[in-house]
Amino acid sequence: MDVVQFLLHTTLFLWCVSINTTTVAAPPQQILIAKPNCPSHCGNISIPYPFGIGPGCYAHNWFEILCNESVSPPKPFFNRTTLNLEVLEISIAGTLKVRNPITVSNNCSDKPIRQGAYLWGSPFVFSQKNRFTVVGCGVMAGLNCSSDGLTISATCLSQCEIASNASSTCNGLDCSQVSIPSFLSTFDTSFISTTNPCNYAFLADQDWFQSFTNNLTNISARISDMDYVPAVLEWGLYHSILDVFGTSSIASDRSVNCLEYNDASSTYSSSRLECFCAMGFEGNPYLIEGCQDINECLAPNRQCPVDYACKNHPGYAECYYPKRKSAVKLAFIVIGSVLGLLFLLSVAWWLHKAIKKRKNIKQMEKFFKQNGGLLLEQQLLSGEVNVDKIKLFNSKELDKATDHFNVDRILGQGGQGTVYKGMLEDGRIVAVKQSKKLVGGEVGNFINEIVILSQINHRNVVKLLGCCLETEVPLLVYEFILNGTLSQYIHHHNEEFPLTWEMRLRVSMEIAGAISYLHSSASMPIYHRDIKSSNILLDDKYRAKVADFGTARSIAIDKTHLTTRVQGTFGYLDPEYFQSSQFTDKSDVYSFGVVLAELLTGQKPISLTTSDEWRSLANLFILSMEGNCLFDILDTRVRSDGREEEIVAVANLAKRCLNLNGRKRPTMKEVAVELEGIQLSVKAHSDAQQNFSEIGYDRTNGMTEAWDVCSTSTGLSCMDSTTGSSLDAQPLLSFKYE
């Protein structure tokens, strides 16, 4: 607890005690269930006295419980062999629940014939909360009991259900019920007539049965899988049991009320004792001091008038008007308390500042270690990290820059964390990445991203400005990239800035150049391991920037990266890496091939609305190439802007990148060179188109000196007189006659 809070609470407590306007009620005592030093539970079942487990823990042999601890959870049973019943619940109000056997008809060959529990001579009888139930089609069963010359019988008839499904209620169709007489201690079940192969009869708790059959369409099918059902018994303390119970000791306790009366209709036809806690008490009335006082002052519905206090007494509570202190004495108490409080607050404030400062320092040290600060120090000492380019920001500076990490500042969220837009004190706009809380190997991923980005100096890779390790979750500070992700422009068309064919080629060439740099030009080869369109950002001039190096790895030359955990994004993940867990530079090539397919088709890498064969964009793209139907899946912008030979060239390159055999894929350097060649071809064609347009315009004014010879018989090519190069004449002719 904070020192200021502790001192403040202590002072206020002493002040309230000195004024003495209310009486604090004593805490409630523990409620007893079993006798002292006796087990009170068997598994999940409470065993209240007069029942008990072990010698001296029960009132009579009939109430002895055996706890079978060989099963889990342990189960309680009556120790008397004549009962041999499992106990499900015991109520101190005079009832208990047991597992009562189900009686089956003679033609149930796979089930033994059992009869209901035999309670004659015991302090237990079947409660009228039970119902005698018969389940089956066209069956009549009877319940018979004969004792002391008195014969009790009950007959239950169940007819067959005509509909296809059995009724969900026990209304005489496939199921029938009848009430039982009071004080029933033993009975026999007999099946009078039956047409169904197997029928069932049992005595069961009606509340349980109604819950059991709720929304049930076939009672017989469920009952056939059961051997026992819950039944309710009533218990009492009779004749000789009273002798060992010690009624005089309990009767002398004014918190207990006991009634002793003759019960001629019971098994014993003799005195029976019933005890219950008096008003204002709760607990077990059959134990000495088993009923404990209830603190009525703590009851939610207990209210005293204004200015009155509540005082608890054994068995009741009272509201009283407290005595007032004299005005002088009260004034001294108030003045002294205020002066003391002010002194304590002044001391506490000084202590609070000192402790808070020390606590903040320790907390920052803790977070620094927790967020991989020691690991970063090791990297600094090894000389792998470019220290001059990395700034260690403090938490206050970044908290202010992001407006306390306001949700309105969120730029994006992903598996590695949340990115916020922020503005530093010098006016620079930055992106602050708040990683999720690091545990285990995730600390290494975070420090790994710092180490890798510190080694990279490329115009198409997001620049790391610094980091902060003194917060609960680590923070990375990047240059702010204005125009979002490439994925947004591919899958959400922007009318203000459409993604043209030339722009797609340029972006793909810039991405390829950045990855090629990571693979072959960095101080140590770096595998990104999560190349995807959402990790490609576009700056203010719509140049591509590769981002998110949380899963990247620096790899020694001529080595691959073998990992026990496959990382990446489905749809972009190299199938060869997924199967072997061996990541190579060709795995990044595969992911880049998926990005190329996205740029060509405008489709997402994984589709949840198509069949399994077409769900993967990589599979769809390859199958379309092999089936000569590439142009059926192309983006409309690509079809309208690009020339067929250029599109086919890029598509063939993407197909090679998506080869399932990594060895047959090109390197990223080869990919970058090939894309650069295609872009130069596009640029040359664009320049030629522009020259043709100018020449066509001049021809309308009679200027035909731009070329010497034009073969109009074939309509295929023209020879430029100024350059001597062959030009495509068909676009020119088309322009002329438009």
N, C-alpha and C positions, 0 to 999 in steps of 0.2 A: 504494500500500500504506500502511496506517496506520502512523504513526511507532512506536508501541509494538510492533506486530508486527514491524516491520523490525528494530528494535534487539534485540528478544528473539531473533529468528531468527539474527541476526548473532552474538550472544553465545554461543548454544548451538552454532553452527557452529564458532566458534573453540575452544570448550571440547572438542568432539568431536575436532577436529584435534589439539589438544594431547595428549589422551589416546592417540590413535592406536591404537584397538582394531580398526579395519577398514581395508581398502584400497579406495579408490574406483576402480572400473573406468573405463578411458578410454572416451569415447563412440565408437560404431561409425563406421567410415569409410563414405563413400558408395559404394554398389555400382555398378560400371561395367557398362554394357550395350554401348555402341558404342565405337569408337575415339575417343580425345580429339579434340575439335573437329569431330566428325561428328554428324549428326542421329541421335537414338536412337529416334524415333518418326515414323510417318507417320499422321497422324490419331490414331485410337485404337489402332493396331497398333504394338507395340514391334519394333524392328529390331536384334537382337543381332548382333555380329560372330561369324562371318565374313561375314554378310550386311551390306550397307551401302548408303548413299545418297550418291552423289557420288564423284569421283575420290579414290583412296587410302583409301576407307572400307570396302572389301570385300576379301576374300582372293583372289578370282578372278572373272573376268567372269561365270561362272555364278551368282555370288552377288550380282550388282549388282541393286539395287532402284530402280525409278523411282517417285516419289511424285507422283501426279496430284492437284495442289492446285486444279484447276479445279472440283472437286466438293466438296460439304460433307457429311460430313467427308472430308478427303483420303483417297485409296485407294492402296495400294502394288501395283505390278506387277513381274514379272520383266522385265529389260531385253532379254533374248535373244528375238529374234523367233520362234525355234522353239518357245518356251514360250507366251508371250503369255497368262499366267495371272495372275489377281488373287489376291494373298496375303491370307489371312484370319487366320493366326496362325503365329508362328515359335517353336519351342521349342529351347532350347540343348541339350536332350537328344537331338536328332537327328531330330525330326519337324517337319512344318509342314502347315498346311491351306491348300488352294487351292479356287477355284471351278472345278469340272470340268463340261464341257458335257454335256447330255442328248442322246442319239441317238434320233431319231424314225424311224418306219417311212415308207416311200415314200408311202403314202396320206395322210399329214398334209400337206395342201396349204398350210396357212397357216404352216408352220414350216420353217426351213431345216434341212438334214441336216448334223449336226455329229458328229465322232468325238472320242474321248477324247484327252487330252493326249499328245503324242509326246515321251517322255523319253529316247529312245535316245541314247547318247553323253553324257548329262548325269550329274552326281553325284546324281541323284534317281531313286527307284523308287517304285512304288505300294506302300503298306503293306498288310499282310494284315489290318489293322483295317477295310479297305474290304470291301464285298460287291458282286458283280455282281448288279444288280437289274433285273427285267423287270416292267413294269406294263402291264396290259391284259387283255383277255378272249380266251382261246383263242389265245395267241401263244407261239412258241418263238423264242428269240434265242440267238446264240452269240457267245462271246468268243474270238478267234483271235489268236495271236502266233507269228511265225516269226523266229528269229534264230540265227545260228551253226549252221544245220542242225537246230535244235531247234524242234519245233512244240508249242505249248501251246494247248489249247482247253478251253472250258467251255460247257456248254449249259444253258439255263434254260427250263422250260416253265411257262406260267401257264394254268390252266384257268378256265372261266367260273363265276362265283358263281350258284347257283340261287336263293338268297333275294333279296328285293327290295333289300336294302341290302348294299353291299360289306363284306367283312370288314375289321376294323380292324387285323389282323395280316397279315404277308406270309408266308402259309402255303401258297401254291400256288393259291389262289383269287383271281383278278384281280391277283395279285402273287406273284412268285417270286424267290428269292435263291439264290446259290451262292458259295462261297468262291473266292478267287483264289490262284494259286501265288505263291511268294515271289520277290522280285527282278523283278517284272513292270515293264518300262519302257515298253512300247508294246503296243497291241492294236487290233484292228478289231472293230466290232460289226456283226453281220448278223442280219436277221430271216429265220428259216427258213420259218415258216408263220404266218399271221395271219388271223383272221376278224373282228377288230374294225376299225373304220375308221381308228383312230389308236392306236399303241402306242409305248411308251417303254422305253429301256434305258440304264443308266448305272452308273458305278462311284461309290459314295458311302460316306462314313464311317458305319459301322454304328451307333455311338452317336448320331450326329445323326439317322439314319433312324428309330431307335426312338423318340426324343423327338418327331420330326416326326409320326409316325403314331399317337402316343398319343391314344386316344379319337377317332380319325379314322374316319369311316364310309364315305368315298369317296376312296381314294387317287388314282385316275385324275383326278378333277376338280381336285385340288390340284396334281398334277404337271403337268397341261396348262397351268397358268398360269406355269410356271417354265421357264427355259432352262438354269440351272446348279444344281448341288448341291455341297455341301462334300465334299471328298475329302482323305485323309491321304497325304502323301508322306514318305518317309524320305530323309535326306540324309547324306552323308559326305564326307570329304576324301581324294581319291585322287591318285595318281602326280604329275603336274606341279603340282597344287595344293599338294602338300607342299613343293615347291621354293620357292614364293613365300611360304609361310606362316611359315617360320622356326621349325621344330620345336625346334631346339637351344635357342633363347632360352626357349621355354616349358618345355621339359624341365628346364632349370636351376632353375626356380621350384619350391621344395619344397611350395608350397601347391597344386600342380597335379599330377595323375597322368594320363599319356598312354599309350595302348596303340597300337602300330603292328603290324598283322598283314595277311597276305595273305587276300583275299576272292575265291576262285576262282569263286564262283557269281555275283559281281556283274557289272555291265556292263563294268568295266575289267579284271577278273581280275588285279588288282595290289594293291599295298599300300594300306591304308586306315588313317587315324588317328582315334582316338577319345580325347577328353580330358574330364576331369571334376575338379571341385574336391575336394581331399583332405578327410578328416574334420576337422571344426572350422572349415571355410572355406565360403564361398558366393560366388556371382557367376558371371562369364563366364570359363571356363577357357581360351578361345582368345585372350585378351588378356594382354599383359604386365601383371602385378600385377592381373589381373582378378578373382582369387579373394581375397576379404577375410576377415579373421578374424572368427569368430562369438564374441561375448562370452557365454560359457556361464554366467557369474555372474549375468547378467540373465535367464536362462531360467527360466520359472515352475516347472519341475520340478527345478531345481537347489537342493539343500539341503545345508548343512554342519551337522555336529554342534553342539550347544550350546557356546558360548564359542569356536567356531572361526570364522575369517574366510575369505572366498573371494577368490582372486587369479586373474585371467585371464592366460593365456599364449597366444601364437600357436598355434592349433590345439587347445588344451585349457585346462582350469582346474583349480586345486588348492585344497583346503581346508587351512588351516594354523592352528597355535595361536600367537597373537601374544605377543610378549615383554611381560612385566609391568614397569611402572615400579616403582621402589623406593617403599616406603611413605611415606618423608619427602617425596620429590619429588611423589608423588601427592597428599599432604596439602596441600602448598603450592599445587599447581595447583587443587585443589578449593576451598581457602579463598580464594585470590585470585580465582577465577572467581565464587564466591558474592558476595564483597564488590563486585567489579566489576559483577556483575549487579544487585545491590541499588542501587548508585549509578546505573546506567543506567536502572533501572526508576523510581527516584524522579524523575530528570530527564525521563524519557519520560512519566510520569504528568502532570507539570506541563504539558509540551508538548501532551500529548493533550487535556487539559482546554481549553487555550487554542485549539488548532486545532479541536476539536470545536465549541466555542462559535462560532468564526468561520465554520466550515463550516455550522452550523445557520442562522446569520444569512443567509449567502449562499444557502443552499437555500430558506429561506423567501422571500427576495427573488425567487429564480428562480420558485418556485411562484406567488408573487403575480402576477408578470408573465404566467406561463404560463396562469393561471386567469382572466385578464382584469382584473387589478387596475388597469392603466392605463386600460382602457376604462371601468371603474367610476368612476375619478377624473374622467374627462372628463364622465361623466354627473352626478357631484356638482357639478362646476364649472358645468354648464349649468343647475343648479337644478331638474332634472326629478325627482331622487330626494329623498324625504322622509327626511333624515338622522336626524332625531330618533327615528324609529320603527325604525331598523335598527341592530342591535348587531353589532360585529365580534368574534366569539368567537375564542379561541385554540385551537390544536389539542389541547393537553393537557386542556383543560376538556371538550371534546367526546369525546375518547378515553376519559376517565374516565366520562363520562355514559352512554356506550354499552357499557361493559365491554369496551373495546378492540374495538369493532365486532363483538361476539359474534354468531355466526349465529343464536343463539336469540333475539336481539333484533330480527330482521328482520320488518318489518311487511308488506313487499311489494317486488316487483322489476318493473321495466319498461324501456322503451327509453331513458329518460332517466337511470336509475340505480337505486340500492337505498335503501330507507327503513328506518331503525332506530328503535326506541323507546329513549328516553334520559331520564335524570333529572338535572337541573342541581343545583348545590350548594345553591340556595335551595329545593329540593324540588319545583320545577315539572317536570311530565312534558311532554316535547317529542318531536317527530318530526324526526330528523336525516336529511336526504336526501344520500346520498353519490353524487354524479354520477360517471358513467364518465369516463375520462381525456379531456380536451378537446383537440380538434385542429381547426384551421381555423375554419370557421363555427360549430362547436359552442360555442366560447368566447362568441361573440355571443349564442347561445341562453341560456346560463347567466346572463350579465349582464342579458340582456333580461328574464328571469324576476324578477330582483331589482328592476329598474327598474319593471316593471309592478305587482308586488305592493306596492311602496312607495306607489303612487298609489291603491290600492284600499282603501276603508274601508266594508265592507258585511258585515252579519251572516251572510250566506250565502256568503261567500268565505273560504277558509282564510287565516289571518293569518300573515304572515312576521315572525318574531322577530329574525332576524339571519343572518349568514353567516360563513364562514371560508375565506380564500383562501390560507393559508400551508401547506396540505397538498398532497400530490401530486395528489389529486383534490379538487375544490372541494366544500364542504359548505353546505347550506342548513338553517336551523333554523326549523321551523314549530310552531304550536300543535298539541298532540296531539289528534286526533279519535278518540274512544273506540270507536265502534261499527262501524268498518270501512267498506266501500264499499256503495253501493246495489246494485251488481251481485251481491254476495254474497246479499243478501236477495231479489233477484228470482229468481235461478237456483238458489239453494240454500235451500229453505224452512226457516225457523227456527220450530220449534214453540213456543218460549218467547215469541217476539215475531213473530207473523205479520204480513205486509205487507197491511193492510186496504185497502179501497177509499178510505176517507177519508184514510188516511195517504199512499197513492199520489197522490191529488189534491193534498194539502198539499205533498208533496215536489216534485211537478212544478211547482207554483206558485212555490215557493221557488227552484227552479233557474231558472225563466223570469225571475223577478224579478232574480236575480243577473246573468244574461246581459244582460237589458234594461239594468241599471245599467252594465255594461261597455260596451254599445253606445252609450248615449245620455246617461248621467249622469256618467261619468268625465271628468276634465279633458281627455282626448283619447280618442276612441273606441278601444276595445280589442277585437280579435277573438281569441277563445280558440283556435280552429282545431283543437281535439281534444276536443270535447264527447262524453262517453260515460259509461255508467253506472259504469265502474270509476274514473272521475275525479270521481265525486260521493261525498263522505264523509258519514257520519251521526254527529252528536255525541251527548253523553250524554242529550239530550232528543229524539234522533232528528230533529234539524233538518238540512236539507241544507247541505253546504258544497262549493262548487266548488273543485277543486284542480288541480295540475299545469299551470302556465303556461309550461312550457319552450318551447313552440312558438308562444305567443301573440305578437301584434304590436300596437303602437300605430299607428293609421292617421290621417293627416290628414283633416279633414272633407271630404266630397264626393270622396274618392278611394278606389279599391280597391287591394288588394295583389296585384301581379303578381310571381310567383316562377317560377324555372326548375326548381324541385324541389318536387313535390307532397308535402305532409306531412299526416299524419293517420292514422286507423285504418280499415282496410277494414270495410265494413258500416255505418260512420257517415259515410264520406266523401261529400261532395256530388258527384254525377256531373258537374254543370256545372263545378265547380272542377277535377275530374279531367281533363276534356277541354280546358279553356281555361287552366288554371293561374292563373286570376284569382279570388282569394278576396275575398268580400264578406260583409257582415253576414248575408245570406241563406244563406250556407254554414253558419254556426253554427245558423241556424234549421232547416236540413235535419237536421243532427246531432241537434238537440233533438227533432225529429220521430221519429227512430229510437228515442231514449230513451223517448218517450211510447208508441211501439209496444211496446217491451220491457215497460213498466209494465202495458200492457193485456193482452198475450199471455203474458208470462212466458217468452218464447223468446229465444234468443241472436240477435244481429244477423246472424251468418253460420252456416249449418248445413252441415256436411260430410257429412251422411248422407242428404240429400234431393237431388232432381233439380236441374239448373241453374236451371229456372224458379222453383223455390221456395227456392233456397239463400239468397237475400237476404231478410231479414225485411221490408225496405221493400217489395220487390216482392210478397211474400206478403200483406202487409197491404193494399196498394192493390188487388190482384186480389180479395182477399176482400171488400173494401168494394164494389167494382164488381159482384161476383157476389152481393151480398146474403147473404153467409155469414160475416159478421164474428163472430157468436157461436160459430161452430165453432172458431175459433182463440183465443178469449179464455181467460185464466187462470181456473181454477175459482173462485178467491177473488174475482175481479172479478165473475164471473157471479152468485155467491151474495150478495155485499155490495151491489153497485151497482144503481141503477135503470136501466132500459133507456134512458130519455131522457138521463140523465147520461152513460152509457157512450157512446151515439151522439154526443153533443155533443163529448166528448173525442176520440173516434175521427175525427170530421169535422175537428177542429182538427189532429190528427196528419196526416191525409191532405193537408190544405192545406200543412202544413209540408214534406211529402215531395213536393210538386209538382216535376217535373223542370225546369220553367221558374222560375228564381229570382225573377223579377219578380212572379210570381203568388203567391209565398209571403207570409204576413203578417210584419210586423216582430216582434221579440221583445217590444216594448212592447205590441203588440196581443195577442200570445199571452198575456202575463202578465195583462192586463186580462180577457181572456176566461176564463182559468182561474180567476181570482179570482171572476168572476161565477158560474161553475159550482160553485165551492166554497161560495159563499154560498147557492146553491140547495140544495146537499146539506145544509148546516148547518140551513137553515130547515126542510127536510123532516124532518131528524132531530129538531129541536125539536118540530115538529108531531106526529111519531110519539110523542114522549115525553108530550106533552099529551094525545093520544088515549088513551094507556095509563092515565094518571091518571084521565081522565074515565070510561073504561070501568070502572075499578075502583070509582068512585063510583056508577056506575049499578047495580052489583050490590047496593048498599045503598039503592037507591031514589032516588038523587039524579039528577034529569033536568033540572035548571035550567041546565045548561051551554050549552044551545042552545035556540033558540026554535022553529025550524022545521027539520024534516028530511024531505026528500022520499024516502020509502021506495018509491015507485012506480018511480023510475028507478034508485035505488041509486048515484047518481053523486056528489052533493055535499051538504054541510051548511053552514049559515051559523052562524058563531060569534057568540053574542050579546054577547060582551064586546068583540070586535074588529071585528065586522061583516065579516070576511073569509070568503071561500068556502074550505072545507076539503074535502079528499078523504075521502069517507065510506066507501069500500070497505075500507080498512085497519081502520077502526073497527068495521065490521060483522063483519069477519073475526075481530078480537080478541074481540068480544063472544061469539061462539059457539065459541071454542076451548075 
